[in-house]
């Protein structure tokens, strides 16, 4: 299977790529994360992923757009709605998976997946549902794998390799939540 793997960051990519290699798959990597805020965070994650791709000799398709304004506009119609985690996460998953599927189809891939599936903090059922829905629209397979058992080891390897380690999912709202939790 020729697979395009949406990547949110290098630390999450490590465990997913290793697990897929165990199945005999070597995915091409895809970077598209319009949710990441601020620009410095976006660039730190991208640079780390580029280093990982180079080290593993994996191809990386970089969408090359920083479109935070679009993410915020489309995620919320009011500030109150923005605070609804399920609403914003649904849009965030959907927009990244949709573009990954489009690029997978354009590049001759049979399927796509995402490194979001390694995180114990993400909604796997929603990602799986959206992935399958989007895959059927594009004549592709959404490769669902529960990569969560690889999460801690992936983080450990990322630290050992001195990859940038983020402290929140990436969006403005998750950063706010992290800071509020930290104050408690």
PADOBA-575673 format. One record per residue (C-alpha): x, y, z; residue in one letter; residue number from 0. Coordinates in nm, 3 decimals. Example, Ala and Ser with C-alpha at 12.3 -4.5 7.8 and 13.67 -1.06 7.14 Angstrom:
BEGIN
1.230, -0.450, 0.780, A, 0 .
1.367, -0.106, 0.714, S, 1 .
This chain:
BEGIN
0.000, 0.000, 0.000, X, 0 .
0.125, 0.346, -0.091, X, 1 .
0.042, 0.565, 0.209, X, 2 .
0.046, 0.938, 0.280, X, 3 .
0.082, 1.007, 0.652, X, 4 .
-0.038, 1.341, 0.785, X, 5 .
0.217, 1.451, 1.048, X, 6 .
0.151, 1.692, 1.332, X, 7 .
0.510, 1.685, 1.462, X, 8 .
0.830, 1.479, 1.471, X, 9 .
0.774, 1.329, 1.819, X, 10 .
0.441, 1.178, 1.713, X, 11 .
0.576, 1.075, 1.373, X, 12 .
0.854, 0.858, 1.517, X, 13 .
0.627, 0.597, 1.675, X, 14 .
0.382, 0.593, 1.384, X, 15 .
0.652, 0.548, 1.121, X, 16 .
0.815, 0.270, 1.327, X, 17 .
0.483, 0.090, 1.376, X, 18 .
0.404, 0.116, 1.005, X, 19 .
0.753, -0.012, 0.917, X, 20 .
0.670, -0.316, 1.130, X, 21 .
0.383, -0.378, 0.886, X, 22 .
0.613, -0.333, 0.586, X, 23 .
0.487, 0.017, 0.506, X, 24 .
0.704, 0.320, 0.439, X, 25 .
0.475, 0.621, 0.421, X, 26 .
0.538, 0.950, 0.253, X, 27 .
0.496, 1.229, 0.510, X, 28 .
0.254, 1.520, 0.474, X, 29 .
0.275, 1.852, 0.662, X, 30 .
-0.040, 2.062, 0.684, X, 31 .
-0.129, 2.209, 1.022, X, 32 .
-0.314, 2.540, 0.992, X, 33 .
-0.414, 2.516, 1.357, X, 34 .
-0.066, 2.568, 1.503, X, 35 .
-0.011, 2.896, 1.684, X, 36 .
0.205, 3.104, 1.706, X, 37 .
0.423, 3.113, 1.394, X, 38 .
0.733, 3.030, 1.600, X, 39 .
0.561, 2.710, 1.723, X, 40 .
0.461, 2.623, 1.367, X, 41 .
0.817, 2.666, 1.238, X, 42 .
0.972, 2.475, 1.532, X, 43 .
0.749, 2.176, 1.463, X, 44 .
0.808, 2.190, 1.089, X, 45 .
1.188, 2.214, 1.125, X, 46 .
1.186, 1.917, 1.359, X, 47 .
0.974, 1.713, 1.116, X, 48 .
1.206, 1.805, 0.828, X, 49 .
1.502, 1.679, 1.031, X, 50 .
1.318, 1.355, 1.109, X, 51 .
1.225, 1.300, 0.743, X, 52 .
1.585, 1.362, 0.638, X, 53 .
1.723, 1.128, 0.904, X, 54 .
1.483, 0.847, 0.801, X, 55 .
1.515, 0.928, 0.429, X, 56 .
1.139, 0.972, 0.396, X, 57 .
0.975, 1.199, 0.144, X, 58 .
0.790, 1.494, 0.292, X, 59 .
0.522, 1.690, 0.115, X, 60 .
0.501, 2.034, 0.279, X, 61 .
0.181, 2.217, 0.196, X, 62 .
0.380, 2.533, 0.264, X, 63 .
0.098, 2.743, 0.401, X, 64 .
0.059, 2.910, 0.735, X, 65 .
-0.310, 2.995, 0.737, X, 66 .
-0.396, 3.044, 1.102, X, 67 .
-0.648, 3.317, 1.019, X, 68 .
-0.845, 3.073, 0.805, X, 69 .
-0.838, 2.810, 1.080, X, 70 .
-0.973, 3.054, 1.339, X, 71 .
-1.238, 3.197, 1.104, X, 72 .
-1.365, 2.851, 1.012, X, 73 .
-1.346, 2.707, 1.360, X, 74 .
-1.557, 2.969, 1.527, X, 75 .
-1.848, 3.193, 1.454, X, 76 .
-1.828, 3.339, 1.803, X, 77 .
-1.582, 3.325, 2.091, X, 78 .
-1.826, 3.115, 2.294, X, 79 .
-1.837, 2.855, 2.019, X, 80 .
-1.455, 2.852, 2.002, X, 81 .
-1.443, 2.732, 2.357, X, 82 .
-1.639, 2.421, 2.264, X, 83 .
-1.356, 2.171, 2.228, X, 84 .
-1.552, 1.918, 2.023, X, 85 .
-1.652, 2.183, 1.769, X, 86 .
-1.303, 2.313, 1.711, X, 87 .
-1.137, 1.970, 1.715, X, 88 .
-1.387, 1.834, 1.462, X, 89 .
-1.303, 2.114, 1.219, X, 90 .
-0.931, 2.077, 1.284, X, 91 .
-0.934, 1.701, 1.219, X, 92 .
-1.154, 1.736, 0.915, X, 93 .
-0.956, 2.009, 0.740, X, 94 .
-0.625, 1.828, 0.781, X, 95 .
-0.760, 1.486, 0.684, X, 96 .
-0.942, 1.629, 0.380, X, 97 .
-0.631, 1.790, 0.236, X, 98 .
-0.424, 1.482, 0.315, X, 99 .
-0.674, 1.268, 0.121, X, 100 .
-0.668, 1.509, -0.173, X, 101 .
-0.287, 1.504, -0.183, X, 102 .
-0.285, 1.124, -0.141, X, 103 .
-0.510, 1.086, -0.444, X, 104 .
-0.305, 1.337, -0.646, X, 105 .
0.020, 1.154, -0.571, X, 106 .
-0.111, 0.806, -0.649, X, 107 .
-0.141, 0.680, -0.293, X, 108 .
-0.386, 0.407, -0.202, X, 109 .
-0.457, 0.548, 0.140, X, 110 .
-0.377, 0.797, 0.412, X, 111 .
-0.349, 0.816, 0.787, X, 112 .
-0.243, 1.060, 1.057, X, 113 .
0.001, 1.077, 1.344, X, 114 .
-0.279, 1.224, 1.555, X, 115 .
-0.363, 0.860, 1.623, X, 116 .
-0.062, 0.822, 1.852, X, 117 .
-0.189, 1.079, 2.098, X, 118 .
-0.385, 0.970, 2.403, X, 119 .
-0.529, 1.324, 2.404, X, 120 .
-0.705, 1.305, 2.066, X, 121 .
-1.054, 1.174, 1.991, X, 122 .
-0.977, 0.851, 1.805, X, 123 .
-1.339, 0.768, 1.729, X, 124 .
-1.394, 1.108, 1.566, X, 125 .
-1.070, 1.084, 1.367, X, 126 .
-1.158, 0.732, 1.254, X, 127 .
-1.513, 0.834, 1.156, X, 128 .
-1.395, 1.140, 0.962, X, 129 .
-1.106, 0.951, 0.802, X, 130 .
-1.335, 0.677, 0.671, X, 131 .
-1.591, 0.930, 0.550, X, 132 .
-1.330, 1.135, 0.366, X, 133 .
-1.157, 0.826, 0.226, X, 134 .
-1.481, 0.705, 0.066, X, 135 .
-1.524, 1.042, -0.108, X, 136 .
-1.180, 1.013, -0.267, X, 137 .
-1.172, 0.641, -0.346, X, 138 .
-0.900, 0.581, -0.087, X, 139 .
-0.851, 0.379, 0.227, X, 140 .
-0.817, 0.548, 0.562, X, 141 .
-0.564, 0.343, 0.754, X, 142 .
-0.677, 0.352, 1.114, X, 143 .
-0.422, 0.229, 1.363, X, 144 .
-0.426, 0.280, 1.736, X, 145 .
-0.069, 0.400, 1.773, X, 146 .
-0.121, 0.506, 2.137, X, 147 .
0.082, 0.214, 2.280, X, 148 .
0.384, 0.373, 2.106, X, 149 .
0.328, 0.721, 2.250, X, 150 .
0.568, 0.718, 2.547, X, 151 .
0.850, 0.549, 2.356, X, 152 .
0.805, 0.789, 2.068, X, 153 .
0.834, 1.085, 2.306, X, 154 .
1.141, 0.931, 2.468, X, 155 .
1.312, 0.885, 2.131, X, 156 .
1.227, 1.240, 2.028, X, 157 .
1.394, 1.375, 2.343, X, 158 .
1.701, 1.158, 2.282, X, 159 .
1.724, 1.296, 1.927, X, 160 .
1.677, 1.654, 2.056, X, 161 .
1.364, 1.711, 1.849, X, 162 .
1.143, 2.000, 1.946, X, 163 .
0.886, 1.890, 2.206, X, 164 .
0.563, 2.088, 2.214, X, 165 .
0.351, 2.133, 2.523, X, 166 .
0.003, 2.158, 2.364, X, 167 .
-0.178, 2.031, 2.056, X, 168 .
-0.100, 2.348, 1.868, X, 169 .
-0.408, 2.565, 1.850, X, 170 .
-0.460, 2.892, 2.029, X, 171 .
-0.738, 2.740, 2.238, X, 172 .
-0.536, 2.440, 2.356, X, 173 .
-0.251, 2.671, 2.450, X, 174 .
-0.494, 2.875, 2.659, X, 175 .
-0.625, 2.558, 2.829, X, 176 .
-0.270, 2.443, 2.905, X, 177 .
-0.181, 2.775, 3.063, X, 178 .
-0.499, 2.780, 3.272, X, 179 .
-0.433, 2.423, 3.394, X, 180 .
-0.076, 2.520, 3.477, X, 181 .
-0.201, 2.805, 3.699, X, 182 .
-0.419, 2.564, 3.897, X, 183 .
